[in-house]
Amino acid sequence: MKKKKVIMIAGAAVIGIAAAFAVFSQKGPTPTPVQTETLAEQTLRGTVEASGNVESTDTVYVYAEVSAPIELVPVKVGDKVAAGQLLAQLDDTDIHNTLQQKQIALRTGSQSSQQRIQSAEKAYQDAKNNLDQGLNTQINTAKDQVTNTQRALAKAIDDRDVNQARVDQEMKSQLVSATASATTAKAAYDRAEKEYNKAKKEYKDDLDDLKDELKDLKKSGANQETIDAKQKEIDDFEENNGFIDDTTGAFTSVKALKQAYEDAQLAYNNAQKALNAATIDAQNAATDKMKNYVKAVEDAQLAYDSAVQSLKAAQTAASQSLDSARDAVASEKIAANTEALQAEIKTLNDNLKKCTIAAPAAGTVTAVYAEENATATGLMFTIENTEGLQVKVKVKEYDLPSVKEGMKAVITADATGDVEYEGIVQKIAPAATGSGSAAAGAAGAAAAATNNSNVEFEADVLIQTPNTPLRIGMSAKAKIITQEKAGALAVPYDALTTNEKGETIVYTPKKQPDNTYQAVAIPVKTGLETDLSIEVSGEGLSAGTPVIADAKAMSPGMLIAVTNGASALADAVSGASGEASS
């Protein structure tokens, strides 16, 4: 069992009465000499001890914010300074000269820029007014051209339409005769077709029979004479059969109707061909006559389209010109923007102020890195509050679960010996330092897996005792009080042992009737452990009870002789209870 480190506030009082061994009779066994300790109420503390260094609770690092030669350093290490007190003065000549040049450039540049802006704004406004009031020459010329070509196009279209109507009329006149002939031929053809179809329908069956007989003869291979005879029979049938006109009484044969039909069809076809030829001739003539008018319309349309495009181009050019004028105004304003120059001037003014380096807070100067005539760079001063001190300690990983913020601590330093100062745990780091921390990388973590003692956590312990002789940088130890119990009974670790039942016991001397003493075992319960002792409790234990210091050398009922004061022991044990266990 690992023992925790503690502070003993009221340790067990050791009976220090010097006495001689009691002289026993030479009869019987020889008693074993023992020493005892008397139980007394005391305050026990469980502690975790950690080492570190004293440092300030408030540390201010003063850095050079501008690079310039150092003219003056009026402080030294150990000086106490107030907030705002001068620490160093830098040479500001170069910064001051640069600032003047920038201010002159700002004044002169602003005047010139304002004139250019006014000129650009006037050019833009003139162009806008011309455009808004319709005074742009290029646009107006293009609009006139559009109007003129539009009129020319309208006139060309009108001329074409008028002449087209005239030519159409002439073509109709040229086709009147041919159309009439075709119409008459068509009427005659329709009439002849109608009469012939009527005859065919009337004599269809007889004619079909005769024609079928003719086909049979030809198929049967009849002689030509027979075939000719049958053909003549058909011809005679068509010539001898027909219709009598009711009005004139004239007879018209089927053959004559057929011939009239064929003649009318031929006449109609010829009339239609003549009409088609006349139509083509008329159309060609009309096309020739209209060609110039159509060409005039096409030319006028092209001229109008070109004028419209020219107008759009002129309008686009005018718009772009106006945009360019507006952009010129914006460009001049951008060029005249003095924000960058003003920012430079502000930076220079700030740098002038930074040439005077003052203490940002009250405290003691603990480090001076600035030297006169050197160039100011980096860290120049360290100012610390020497009245507010703390010890930054490192707590082992296995002790960390017992340590909490707000716990009290007892602080000692090598330089001040055993003098103790009060403290309190202010802060515990959330991450470890050392080989087991994340910062140490994978190799450190692997090493920590086999040696956890390397894993430590930083903790700040505030020193609460005022006006201590402790100084920043001193080595110190903090005993962090993790447990505290008042009125506890405690014995040295050697005063404890176990019996055959496995119980923890202590031994106390008990006086016998023959004035000898025996060791009596008392079962106990243990509690808070310290470096030197452990809390005990149990029936028969109270303040003043003597306990044998070396329990492992005892056994129940052993004859003993107390070597550190027999008369005092007699009084102390007169009421002691306990039994020797077997």
Disulfide bonds with the S-S distance in Angstrom:
none
